[in-house]
Amino acid sequence: MSPWTAADIPDQTGRTVLVTGASSGLGLHVASALAAARARVLLACRDAERGKAAMQTVWAQTPGADLELVLLDLASLESVRVAAASLADRDERIDVLVNNAGVMAPPLRRTAEGFEEQIGVNHLGHFALTGLLLDRMTESSAPRVTTVSSGLHRNGRIDLDDLLWERRRYRAWAAYGQSKLANLLFTLELTRRAVAAGLPLLATAAHPGIAATALTRDIAAARVPILGGLFLRAARQLSQSPEMGALPLLYAATMPDVAPGDYFGPHGRTEQRGYPVRVARSDRAADAAVAAALWEQSEQLTGVTYPI
């Protein structure tokens, strides 16, 4: 069997997809591939000019593609609410939500609400966005939410007593691992709730392996210089293109054989590079009790309560 590529994406005519972090890297390649598959693509970007440039890039590859820019800053719950409200106001149906945007191992920074940036953007921002768009997705006959995690979720631990790194000494990579583990636990609990509610919503997850994207730009500034240096050297040697890194995301977001809670990544050794396949998650990423507790705390922190 030939390896799966973006050319194998089923025809997406009539489906509307919202991709967060679509101005560059994986998000831009996901948006471009879905536009080529005839989806209507909403590019959710925090910077208007970069978003417009991304749209021009997609149009250059797929002339006449149905695109729209949605201004969205996941580091601000107010921005998340405004973006979701604007889509609701014009009755925009969302068939697929790709929760792709993220930050990786920056120095300690906080969101507008005071959340540690990685858990705030990578998990809580997407948690709030998904909840606020759920009504838009239930208008679809086959809604799907694909959330981007990382192989480094295996290093993560959820600290429900200090999720926001307010009492612990901040460690950038540990915070990243926690946020990526949170992405998989979110997918686990969203799947459970959708099944219990009898909704056809399909929650999936994916990771890109080591992809050469702008996401690594914060590594050099991370307060873990030895690990950061090792990561950059490894990334140069082992990374694959953003186009290849986007494939597991695209498979999870579009293919008909995907099951609830499925997790996709590259097929290669240690899942660093290669074509998309189902991959395993850590035992901590399958802990239903922690997933439920994290969900409850996420609702409290964001003020977004899901109707399921």
C-alpha positions in Angstrom: 0.0 0.0 0.0 1.3 3.5 -0.9 2.0 5.9 1.9 -0.9 8.3 2.7 -0.3 11.9 1.5 -2.4 15.1 1.2 -3.4 13.9 -2.3 -5.5 11.2 -0.6 -7.7 13.7 1.4 -11.3 13.0 0.6 -13.2 15.7 -1.3 -14.2 18.3 1.3 -16.7 20.1 -0.9 -19.4 21.6 1.4 -17.4 21.3 4.6 -16.1 24.3 6.5 -12.9 23.9 8.5 -11.5 26.3 11.1 -7.7 26.0 11.6 -6.0 27.8 14.5 -2.5 29.1 14.1 -3.0 29.1 10.3 -0.6 32.0 9.5 2.5 29.7 9.3 4.0 26.3 9.9 1.7 23.3 10.3 -1.4 25.4 10.4 -0.7 27.0 7.1 0.0 23.7 5.4 -3.2 22.1 6.9 -5.2 25.1 5.6 -3.6 24.9 2.2 -4.2 21.2 1.8 -7.8 21.4 2.9 -8.4 24.3 0.5 -7.0 22.2 -2.3 -9.5 19.5 -1.2 -12.3 22.1 -1.8 -13.1 22.9 1.8 -14.1 26.3 2.9 -11.3 27.2 5.2 -11.3 29.7 8.1 -7.8 30.7 8.9 -7.7 31.7 12.6 -4.7 34.0 13.2 -3.8 36.4 15.9 -2.1 38.9 13.5 -4.2 40.3 10.7 -1.3 41.1 8.3 0.3 37.6 8.7 -3.2 36.1 8.3 -3.7 38.0 5.0 -0.3 36.9 3.8 -1.2 33.3 4.6 -4.4 33.6 2.6 -2.4 35.0 -0.4 -0.1 31.9 -0.1 -3.0 29.5 -0.2 -4.6 31.4 -3.1 -1.3 31.2 -5.0 -1.5 27.4 -4.6 -5.2 27.0 -5.1 -6.7 29.9 -7.1 -10.2 30.7 -6.1 -10.1 28.8 -2.8 -12.9 29.7 -0.4 -11.0 31.4 2.5 -11.8 33.7 5.3 -9.6 35.3 8.0 -10.7 35.0 11.6 -8.8 37.1 14.2 -8.1 34.9 17.2 -5.5 35.2 20.0 -5.7 32.1 22.2 -3.7 33.9 24.9 -6.8 36.1 25.5 -10.2 34.5 26.5 -11.8 37.8 25.4 -10.4 37.3 21.9 -11.6 33.7 21.9 -15.1 34.8 22.9 -15.2 37.6 20.3 -14.1 35.2 17.5 -16.7 32.6 18.5 -19.4 35.2 18.8 -18.7 36.5 15.4 -19.1 33.1 13.9 -22.3 32.5 15.8 -23.7 35.8 14.8 -23.6 35.0 11.1 -24.7 31.4 11.7 -21.4 29.9 10.4 -21.5 26.1 10.6 -18.2 24.5 11.5 -17.7 20.9 10.3 -14.1 20.5 11.4 -12.1 22.4 14.0 -8.3 21.9 14.0 -6.8 23.0 17.3 -3.3 23.5 16.0 -1.9 26.8 17.4 0.6 26.5 20.2 3.8 27.7 21.9 6.7 25.5 22.9 9.1 26.0 25.8 9.3 29.8 26.0 10.5 31.6 29.1 7.8 32.1 31.7 5.0 34.2 30.3 1.4 34.6 31.1 -1.8 35.1 29.2 -4.2 38.0 29.6 -5.9 36.0 32.3 -2.7 35.2 34.1 -2.4 31.6 32.9 1.0 30.2 32.3 1.3 30.7 28.6 1.7 27.1 27.4 -1.2 25.6 29.4 -3.1 28.8 28.6 -2.7 28.7 24.8 -2.1 25.1 24.0 -4.9 23.8 26.2 -7.2 26.3 27.9 -7.6 28.6 24.9 -8.5 25.7 22.7 -10.8 24.2 25.4 -12.7 27.5 25.5 -12.8 27.9 21.7 -14.1 24.3 21.2 -16.8 24.8 23.9 -17.9 28.1 22.5 -18.1 26.7 18.9 -19.8 23.4 19.9 -23.3 24.7 18.9 -21.8 25.7 15.5 -20.3 22.2 15.1 -23.5 20.3 16.1 -25.1 21.9 13.0 -22.9 19.6 11.0 -23.9 16.1 10.1 -20.4 14.8 10.8 -18.5 17.3 13.1 -14.9 16.6 14.0 -12.4 18.2 16.4 -8.7 17.4 15.9 -6.3 18.6 18.6 -2.6 18.7 18.1 -0.5 17.1 20.8 3.2 16.0 20.8 5.3 13.0 21.5 6.6 14.9 24.4 3.2 14.4 26.1 5.0 11.3 27.5 7.1 13.6 29.7 4.1 15.5 30.9 2.3 15.3 34.3 -0.9 17.1 35.2 -0.5 19.0 38.4 -4.1 19.8 39.3 -2.9 21.7 42.5 -0.7 24.0 40.4 -1.8 23.8 36.8 -0.8 27.4 36.1 2.7 27.2 37.6 2.0 29.7 40.3 3.8 27.9 43.1 6.3 25.6 41.4 9.6 26.7 40.0 8.9 27.1 36.3 10.4 24.6 34.0 9.7 25.3 30.3 9.9 21.7 29.0 7.8 20.3 31.9 5.2 23.0 31.3 5.2 22.1 27.6 4.8 18.4 28.4 1.9 19.1 30.7 0.1 21.2 28.1 0.5 18.5 25.4 -0.7 15.8 27.8 -3.7 18.1 28.5 -4.5 18.0 24.8 -4.8 14.2 24.8 -6.8 14.2 28.1 -9.1 16.8 26.5 -9.7 14.6 23.5 -10.3 11.6 25.8 -13.0 13.4 27.9 -14.6 15.1 24.9 -14.9 11.7 23.3 -16.5 10.3 26.5 -19.0 13.2 26.7 -19.9 13.1 23.1 -20.7 9.4 23.2 -22.7 9.8 26.4 -24.7 12.6 24.9 -25.3 10.6 21.7 -23.6 13.3 19.5 -21.9 12.3 16.3 -18.9 14.6 17.2 -15.6 12.8 16.5 -12.8 14.0 18.7 -9.3 13.0 17.5 -5.7 14.0 18.1 -2.4 14.0 16.2 1.2 15.0 16.5 3.6 16.1 13.7 6.8 14.4 15.0 9.7 16.8 14.7 8.7 19.3 12.0 10.8 22.2 10.9 8.4 25.1 11.8 8.6 28.5 13.5 7.4 26.9 16.7 11.0 26.2 17.6 12.0 29.8 17.6 11.4 30.1 21.4 13.7 27.2 22.2 16.9 29.3 22.2 15.3 31.6 24.7 14.0 28.9 27.0 15.5 28.7 30.5 16.9 25.3 29.9 19.9 26.1 27.6 21.4 22.6 27.6 18.2 20.8 26.7 17.3 23.6 24.3 20.6 23.3 22.5 20.3 19.5 22.2 16.8 19.9 20.9 17.9 22.3 18.2 20.7 20.1 17.1 18.4 17.1 17.0 15.8 19.1 15.2 18.2 20.0 12.4 19.2 16.4 12.0 15.8 14.7 12.4 13.1 17.1 11.5 10.8 16.7 8.5 9.2 19.3 6.4 6.0 21.1 7.6 4.2 19.5 4.8 5.1 16.0 6.1 4.4 17.1 9.7 0.9 18.2 8.7 -0.1 14.8 7.4 -1.1 13.2 10.7 -3.3 16.2 11.4 -4.9 16.0 8.0 -5.5 12.3 8.3 -7.1 12.7 11.7 -9.3 15.6 10.5 -10.6 14.1 7.3 -10.3 10.3 6.8 -13.5 8.2 7.1 -11.8 5.3 9.0 -10.8 7.5 12.0 -12.5 6.3 15.2 -13.4 8.4 18.3 -10.3 9.2 20.3 -7.8 8.1 17.7 -4.3 9.5 17.8 -2.1 9.8 14.8 1.6 10.5 14.3 4.5 9.7 11.9 5.3 6.1 11.3 9.0 6.3 11.6 11.3 5.3 14.5 10.2 7.0 17.7 7.6 8.8 15.7 9.9 11.6 14.7 9.2 11.6 11.0 7.3 9.7 8.3 3.8 9.1 7.0 0.7 9.1 9.3 -0.3 6.1 11.3 -2.2 5.4 14.5 0.2 5.8 17.4 0.0 4.9 21.1 -0.4 7.3 24.0 1.1 7.2 27.5 -0.8 5.6 30.3 -1.2 9.1 31.8 -2.9 10.2 28.6 -5.5 7.4 29.1 -6.4 8.3 32.7 -10.1 8.9 32.6 -10.2 10.2 36.2 -7.5 12.9 35.6 -9.2 13.8 32.3 -12.5 14.5 34.1 -10.8 16.5 36.8 -8.8 18.5 34.3 -12.0 19.2 32.4 -13.7 20.5 35.5 -10.8 22.7 36.3 -10.7 24.0 32.7 -14.3 25.0 32.9 -13.7 26.9 36.1 -10.7 28.7 34.8 -12.1 29.6 31.4 -15.7 30.2 32.5 -16.8 28.0 29.5 -19.2 25.2 30.4 -19.9 22.7 27.7 -23.6 21.8 27.0 -22.7 18.1 27.0 
